[in-house]
Amino acid sequence: MPSYNLSVLDLNVSFKAEADPQRIQDAKTLVEERYEQLHFQGKQISKEKMLTFLALGLADDLLMSNHSVDAVQDRVERLVAKIDAALPKER
């Protein structure tokens, strides 16, 4: 499993992950972009609170994506059931 050493939001982190380097870089970029969006909304709040808001926002995105995948999966299962019902039964 590859090891990674990154500086994310001025914090050095080391970890191992099965993800490829481009995926790790994309994730780092997303976190930093979201942090900047929160940072420039005006109020001065602690880094811990901003990171908590960031984590909640990303968790919400993940939950919404999971709901979308579940909805697509349900639709595919219904379509497969309709196709199966329309096919002649084999004896």
N, C-alpha and C positions, 0 to 999 in steps of 0.2 A: 504494500500500500504506500503510495507516494506521500512524502512529508512536505509541508508547506510552511514557509516563514513569511508572513505578510505584515505590512504596516497598514492598518485600517483605522481611519479617523484618529491618527496619531497614537494608536495603540499597537504594540507589537504582539502578534499572536502566532503561535506555532501549533500545527495540528497535522493529523494524517487523515486522508480522505480518499475514497475510490474515484472521486471526480477528476476529470482531466484538467490540465492547467488553464485552458481557455474558460471552462465553466467556473473555476475558482475566480479568475479575473473578472468575468462577467458579474458574478455575485458581489465581489468587492466594489465594482463600479456602481452597481445598483444601490448598494448600501450607502455609498458616499453621495450619490445623487439625491437619494431620499433624505439623507441627513441635511444636505445643503438646502433642500426645499423647506424643511422644517426650520432650519437655522435663520433663514431670511424672512420669516413671517413676522418678525418684529420683536416680540417679547424676549427678554433675557431670562432664560431658565437654565438650570444646571445641566451639565452634560449627561448625567444619569437620567434625568427626566426626558431629555431629548432622545436618548437611546431607548428608553422605555416606549416612548411614542413611536419611534422608528420600528421597534420590534412588534408593537401592536399593529401598526399599519401593514407590515409585511405579513404578519400572521393573518390579518383580515384578507389580504390579497390571496394568500394560499387557500384559505377557507372558501373564498368565492370561486377560485379555480377548481377546487375539489367539487364544489356543488355543480359547476358547469360540466365537469367530466361525468359526474353521476347522472346528470340530466341527459347527456348525450348517450351514455351507456344504457339508460332506461329506454330511450327512443330506439336505439339499435336492437335491443332485446324485443321490443314490441314489433318492430319491422320484421325481424327474423321469425317471430311467432306467426305473424300474418302470412309470410311467405310459406312457412311450414304448413299452415292451415290450408293454403290455396293449392298446394301440390297434391297430386293424386296419392292416395295411400298405397303403399306396397304391401303385397300379401306374402 
